[in-house]
Amino acid sequence: MTLPRKVVESLFKKQINLTELQIFAVVQCYSKTTQGCFVSNDSFSKICGVKERSIIASITHLKELGLLEQTSFDGRKRFLRATGWLGKNEATETETCNLNAGQTCDLNAGLTRDLNAGPIYNNNNLIKITKNIPAGEPQGGERKPSIYQKMALKFQKSIPIKRASPPSPKQEGNLLNQFCHREGIELARAKKVLKWYCSQFDSKKNPYSRKYLPLYVPQAISMRTFCQKFIDIECAMLRQKEASMESKEKREKPILPPEQQKLLKSMQEGFCFPPTALLSTLQKIIPGLIQALGTYRQRVERMVKVEVVREMYLNSLFTEQVFFRDYANWIEGELRHWENWSGDFSVFKVGAFPFQKYLNSVIMRQGFDRTGILGNILAE
């Protein structure tokens, strides 16, 4: 059964409801008879599952819209017909054909009609239609890709790993669409996670890490794998955002007392750090070094009983100027051996491995025994 375009347009414009559409479909199916459809209101009520009052109101509304017409009424039966119907007998009456001997017949001559007239929908004379689409939408041209297909295309372009036979964006877009509808994931959430994941591929920041992905980000080279690891990828995105927020809070420069400001200047003067070094983080080391130096002095005074040895530990090794300049010099020499260093001095703060390495180098350079008194002081 083919519905007239006018009916479809009325349905899209919400001019008719489903009950009226059912009534029209029944009338159109039985409009091939001579008089039309003679289904009663009671039968319509049983077919549509509504009361007879609704059937009478629906038929009246369809008549007002011009979709149905009442052909006759004999007192008992009412005959209805769907408008735009052209029966087979009526179509053949307009044909001009003479089948006498020796003459030809042009069957197409009588089938001409006014192009401005409404479309005729029936099984005998169908108009060629390309699509069942609402009025105003163009029938020609290719269909625009959906938002999920655009997301799949962006996903394929972002991945550095090229597959031998990659699936089409339409297939992967449909897969993403089915996944979001099945799991109840909103479009905005899926777009946010996919956009973040596509931005993580960086050959400069991650040259040796699983095809340019950070270590904590799951790897997905296909849309199916992306859907399977969607929650893990979203968790990685949230972890990175929380870490970035914490780093922004930590980026605030601490206000150092005047004494520590002098030590910071003595640490910066006379040394040439690499251009990648973030010197703004250097002042974050100063409070930790001051605390470490104070702790060292307290341990020396508590553990070393001999005054001469105690003065040697306090004055010759860890005086303020010598300690800070020596530590800055060690950092400068250490950085020359580091490749792909991020430039953050936070790795040199107290408690980190480079700081312990520096203390060991001081012990070895000054000739102190690591298992002796100084080793016990630094080990606490």
C-alpha positions as CSV (number, residue, x, y, z in Angstrom):
1,M,0.0,0.0,0.0
2,T,1.2,3.5,-1.0
3,L,0.1,6.5,1.0
4,P,-0.6,9.7,-0.8
5,R,2.0,12.4,-0.2
6,K,-0.7,14.7,1.2
7,V,-1.4,12.2,3.9
8,V,2.3,11.8,4.8
9,E,2.7,15.6,4.9
10,S,-0.4,15.9,7.2
11,L,1.1,13.2,9.5
12,F,4.5,15.1,9.7
13,K,2.6,18.3,10.4
14,K,0.6,16.6,13.1
15,Q,-2.7,17.5,11.4
16,I,-3.9,13.9,11.7
17,N,-3.4,11.3,14.4
18,L,-2.8,7.6,14.3
19,T,-6.5,6.7,14.5
20,E,-7.3,8.9,11.5
21,L,-4.3,7.3,9.6
22,Q,-5.7,3.8,10.3
23,I,-9.1,4.9,9.0
24,F,-7.6,6.3,5.9
25,A,-5.6,3.1,5.3
26,V,-8.7,0.9,5.6
27,V,-10.7,3.2,3.3
28,Q,-7.9,3.3,0.7
29,C,-7.6,-0.5,0.6
30,Y,-11.4,-0.9,0.0
31,S,-11.7,2.0,-2.5
32,K,-11.3,-0.3,-5.5
33,T,-14.9,-1.2,-5.5
34,T,-17.4,0.8,-7.6
35,Q,-19.0,2.7,-4.8
36,G,-16.1,2.7,-2.4
37,C,-15.6,1.5,1.2
38,F,-18.7,0.7,3.3
39,V,-17.1,-0.3,6.6
40,S,-19.4,0.7,9.5
41,N,-18.4,2.9,12.5
42,D,-18.7,-0.2,14.7
43,S,-16.1,-2.1,12.6
44,F,-13.8,0.9,12.6
45,S,-14.1,1.1,16.3
46,K,-13.1,-2.6,16.7
47,I,-10.2,-2.1,14.2
48,C,-8.8,1.1,15.8
49,G,-9.6,0.2,19.4
50,V,-11.5,3.4,20.2
51,K,-15.1,4.4,20.7
52,E,-17.6,5.2,17.9
53,R,-17.6,8.9,18.9
54,S,-13.9,9.1,18.1
55,I,-14.5,7.3,14.8
56,I,-17.2,9.8,13.8
57,A,-15.0,12.8,14.8
58,S,-12.0,11.3,12.9
59,I,-14.0,10.7,9.7
60,T,-15.4,14.2,9.8
61,H,-11.9,15.7,10.3
62,L,-10.5,13.7,7.3
63,K,-13.4,15.0,5.2
64,E,-12.6,18.5,6.2
65,L,-8.9,18.0,5.2
66,G,-10.0,16.6,1.8
67,L,-8.5,13.2,2.4
68,L,-11.8,11.3,2.4
69,E,-15.1,11.8,0.5
70,Q,-18.5,10.3,1.0
71,T,-19.7,8.9,-2.4
72,S,-23.2,7.8,-1.3
73,F,-25.5,6.8,1.5
74,D,-28.5,4.4,1.1
75,G,-29.9,4.8,4.5
76,R,-28.1,1.9,6.0
77,K,-24.6,1.9,4.4
78,R,-22.2,4.8,4.1
79,F,-19.7,4.6,1.2
80,L,-16.4,6.4,1.6
81,R,-13.5,6.8,-0.9
82,A,-9.9,8.1,-0.5
83,T,-9.3,11.2,-2.5
84,G,-6.8,11.0,-5.3
85,W,-7.9,7.5,-6.1
86,L,-8.1,6.7,-9.8
87,G,-9.7,3.4,-10.6
88,K,-8.6,1.2,-13.4
89,N,-11.9,1.6,-15.3
90,E,-11.7,5.4,-15.0
91,A,-8.1,5.4,-16.2
92,T,-8.9,3.4,-19.3
93,E,-11.9,5.7,-20.2
94,T,-9.5,8.5,-21.1
95,E,-7.4,6.4,-23.4
96,T,-7.9,6.9,-27.2
97,C,-7.5,3.5,-28.8
98,N,-8.8,2.1,-32.1
99,L,-8.1,-1.6,-32.6
100,N,-9.5,-1.9,-36.1
101,A,-7.5,-3.9,-38.6
102,G,-4.3,-2.2,-39.8
103,Q,-4.3,0.5,-37.2
104,T,-2.0,1.1,-34.2
105,C,-2.8,2.1,-30.7
106,D,-1.0,4.7,-28.6
107,L,-1.7,3.7,-25.0
108,N,0.3,6.7,-23.6
109,A,-1.7,9.3,-25.4
110,G,-4.7,9.1,-23.0
111,L,-2.6,9.0,-19.8
112,T,-1.6,12.6,-19.9
113,R,-2.8,14.7,-16.9
114,D,-2.3,18.2,-15.5
115,L,1.1,18.5,-13.8
116,N,-0.3,21.0,-11.3
117,A,-3.0,18.6,-10.2
118,G,-2.5,16.5,-7.0
119,P,-0.6,13.2,-7.2
120,I,-2.5,10.0,-8.0
121,Y,-1.5,7.1,-5.8
122,N,-2.9,3.7,-6.8
123,N,-1.8,0.3,-8.0
124,N,-2.7,1.0,-11.7
125,N,-1.0,4.4,-12.3
126,L,1.9,5.0,-9.8
127,I,4.0,8.2,-10.0
128,K,7.7,7.4,-9.8
129,I,8.9,8.5,-6.4
130,T,12.6,8.3,-5.2
131,K,12.0,8.7,-1.5
132,N,9.2,8.8,1.1
133,I,10.3,12.1,2.6
134,P,8.5,15.1,4.0
135,A,7.7,18.0,1.7
136,G,10.4,20.6,1.4
137,E,13.3,18.2,1.8
138,P,15.4,17.6,-1.4
139,Q,15.1,14.2,-2.9
140,G,18.4,14.3,-4.9
141,G,21.9,14.2,-3.7
142,E,23.7,12.1,-1.1
143,R,22.5,11.8,2.5
144,K,24.4,13.9,5.0
145,P,26.5,11.9,7.4
146,S,25.2,11.6,11.0
147,I,26.9,13.0,14.0
148,Y,28.1,9.5,14.9
149,Q,29.7,9.0,11.5
150,K,31.5,12.4,11.8
151,M,32.8,11.2,15.2
152,A,34.0,7.9,13.7
153,L,35.8,9.8,10.9
154,K,37.6,12.0,13.4
155,F,38.6,8.9,15.3
156,Q,40.1,7.3,12.3
157,K,42.0,10.4,11.3
158,S,43.5,10.9,14.8
159,I,44.9,7.4,15.2
160,P,48.5,7.1,13.9
161,I,48.2,3.3,13.4
162,K,46.9,2.7,9.9
163,R,45.0,-0.5,9.4
164,A,45.3,-2.5,6.2
165,S,41.5,-2.6,5.5
166,P,39.8,0.0,7.8
167,P,36.0,-0.1,8.1
168,S,34.0,2.7,6.6
169,P,33.0,5.7,8.9
170,K,29.4,4.7,8.4
171,Q,30.0,1.2,9.9
172,E,31.9,2.5,12.9
173,G,29.4,5.4,13.3
174,N,26.6,2.9,13.5
175,L,28.6,0.8,16.0
176,L,29.1,3.9,18.2
177,N,25.5,4.8,17.9
178,Q,24.3,1.3,19.0
179,F,26.8,1.4,21.9
180,C,25.6,4.7,23.2
181,H,21.9,3.7,22.9
182,R,22.5,0.3,24.5
183,E,24.5,1.7,27.4
184,G,22.5,4.9,27.9
185,I,25.4,7.2,27.2
186,E,24.5,10.7,26.2
187,L,25.8,12.2,23.0
188,A,27.6,15.1,24.7
189,R,29.4,12.6,27.0
190,A,30.5,10.4,24.2
191,K,31.7,13.4,22.2
192,K,33.7,14.8,25.2
193,V,35.5,11.5,25.8
194,L,36.2,10.8,22.1
195,K,37.5,14.4,21.6
196,W,39.9,14.1,24.6
197,Y,41.1,10.7,23.5
198,C,41.9,11.9,20.0
199,S,43.9,14.8,21.4
200,Q,46.2,12.4,23.4
201,F,48.2,11.2,20.3
202,D,51.3,13.3,20.4
203,S,54.6,12.1,18.9
204,K,56.6,14.8,20.6
205,K,55.4,14.3,24.1
206,N,55.2,10.5,23.9
207,P,57.8,9.4,21.3
208,Y,58.3,5.9,22.8
209,S,54.9,5.2,24.4
210,R,52.6,2.8,22.6
211,K,52.2,4.9,19.5
212,Y,52.2,8.3,21.1
213,L,49.7,7.7,23.9
214,P,50.5,8.5,27.6
215,L,51.2,5.4,29.8
216,Y,47.9,5.6,31.8
217,V,45.6,6.0,28.7
218,P,44.2,2.7,27.3
219,Q,45.0,2.0,23.7
220,A,42.1,1.6,21.2
221,I,42.8,1.5,17.5
222,S,39.3,0.6,16.4
223,M,35.8,1.9,17.3
224,R,34.9,-1.5,18.7
225,T,37.9,-1.4,21.1
226,F,37.0,2.2,22.0
227,C,33.5,1.1,23.0
228,Q,34.9,-1.8,25.0
229,K,37.4,0.5,26.9
230,F,35.1,3.5,27.1
231,I,34.9,3.6,30.9
232,D,38.6,3.1,31.3
233,I,39.3,5.9,28.8
234,E,36.8,8.2,30.6
235,C,38.5,7.5,34.0
236,A,41.9,8.4,32.5
237,M,40.4,11.7,31.2
238,L,39.1,12.5,34.7
239,R,42.4,11.6,36.3
240,Q,44.3,13.9,34.0
241,K,41.9,16.8,34.6
242,E,42.1,16.4,38.3
243,A,45.9,16.3,38.1
244,S,45.9,19.4,35.9
245,M,43.7,21.2,38.5
246,E,46.1,20.3,41.3
247,S,49.1,21.4,39.2
248,K,47.5,24.8,38.6
249,E,47.1,25.2,42.3
250,K,50.7,24.2,42.9
251,R,51.9,26.6,40.3
252,E,51.4,29.5,42.6
253,K,54.8,30.8,43.5
254,P,55.5,30.6,47.3
255,I,56.5,33.8,49.1
256,L,60.0,33.2,50.5
257,P,61.3,35.0,53.6
258,P,64.2,37.5,52.9
259,E,66.9,35.0,54.1
260,Q,65.6,32.3,51.7
261,Q,65.4,34.9,48.9
262,K,69.1,35.6,49.3
263,L,69.9,31.8,49.2
264,L,67.7,31.5,46.0
265,K,69.8,34.3,44.4
266,S,73.0,32.7,45.4
267,M,71.7,29.5,43.9
268,Q,70.8,31.1,40.6
269,E,73.8,33.4,40.1
270,G,76.8,32.0,38.3
271,F,75.0,29.0,36.8
272,C,73.7,28.3,33.4
273,F,70.8,26.0,33.4
274,P,69.4,24.4,30.2
275,P,66.8,26.5,28.4
276,T,64.2,23.8,29.0
277,A,64.5,24.2,32.8
278,L,61.5,25.7,34.5
279,L,63.3,28.1,36.8
280,S,60.0,29.2,38.4
281,T,59.9,25.8,40.2
282,L,63.4,26.3,41.6
283,Q,62.1,28.4,44.5
284,K,59.9,25.5,45.5
285,I,63.0,23.6,46.4
286,I,64.4,26.3,48.8
287,P,62.0,25.6,51.7
288,G,62.7,21.9,51.5
289,L,66.4,22.4,51.5
290,I,66.2,24.9,54.4
291,Q,64.2,22.3,56.4
292,A,66.7,19.5,55.4
293,L,69.6,21.7,56.5
294,G,68.0,22.5,59.8
295,T,67.2,18.8,60.5
296,Y,70.8,18.0,59.6
297,R,72.1,20.5,62.2
298,Q,69.8,19.2,64.9
299,R,70.9,15.6,64.3
300,V,74.5,16.6,64.4
301,E,74.1,18.4,67.7
302,R,72.2,15.4,69.2
303,M,74.3,12.6,67.9
304,V,77.9,14.0,67.8
305,K,79.2,14.4,71.3
306,V,82.8,15.4,70.4
307,E,82.9,19.2,69.9
308,V,85.7,19.2,67.3
309,V,83.9,16.6,65.2
310,R,80.6,18.4,65.7
311,E,82.0,21.7,64.5
312,M,83.5,19.9,61.5
313,Y,80.2,18.5,60.5
314,L,78.4,21.8,61.0
315,N,80.8,24.2,59.3
316,S,82.8,22.4,56.7
317,L,80.2,20.4,54.9
318,F,76.7,21.9,55.1
319,T,77.1,25.6,55.6
320,E,74.3,27.6,53.9
321,Q,76.2,29.2,51.1
322,V,78.3,26.2,50.3
323,F,75.3,23.8,50.5
324,F,73.1,25.8,48.1
325,R,75.8,26.6,45.6
326,D,77.1,23.1,45.6
327,Y,73.6,21.7,45.2
328,A,72.9,24.1,42.3
329,N,76.2,23.2,40.6
330,W,75.3,19.5,41.0
331,I,71.9,20.0,39.4
332,E,73.4,21.8,36.4
333,G,75.8,19.0,35.8
334,E,73.1,16.4,36.3
335,L,70.8,17.9,33.8
336,R,73.4,17.7,31.0
337,H,73.1,13.9,31.1
338,W,69.3,13.9,31.0
339,E,67.5,13.5,27.7
340,N,63.9,14.4,27.2
341,W,63.7,16.1,30.5
342,S,60.4,17.8,31.2
343,G,62.1,20.9,32.7
344,D,60.5,20.6,36.1
345,F,62.8,21.1,39.1
346,S,60.3,19.4,41.4
347,V,62.2,16.1,40.9
348,F,65.1,17.6,42.8
349,K,63.2,18.4,46.0
350,V,64.0,16.8,49.3
351,G,63.0,13.2,49.5
352,A,63.3,12.5,45.7
353,F,65.9,10.1,44.3
354,P,68.1,12.9,42.8
355,F,68.5,14.5,46.3
356,Q,69.5,11.2,47.9
357,K,71.9,10.7,45.0
358,Y,73.4,14.1,45.7
359,L,73.9,13.3,49.4
360,N,75.7,10.1,48.5
361,S,78.0,12.0,46.1
362,V,78.8,14.5,48.9
363,I,79.7,11.7,51.3
364,M,81.9,10.1,48.7
365,R,83.5,13.4,47.6
366,Q,84.3,14.5,51.2
367,G,85.7,11.1,52.1
368,F,83.1,10.3,54.8
369,D,82.1,6.8,55.6
370,R,78.5,6.1,54.6
371,T,78.2,3.7,57.5
372,G,79.8,6.1,60.0
373,I,78.4,9.0,61.9
374,L,77.4,11.1,58.9
375,G,75.6,8.1,57.4
376,N,73.6,7.6,60.5
377,I,72.7,11.4,60.6
378,L,71.5,11.4,57.0
379,A,69.7,8.1,57.3
380,E,67.2,9.3,60.0
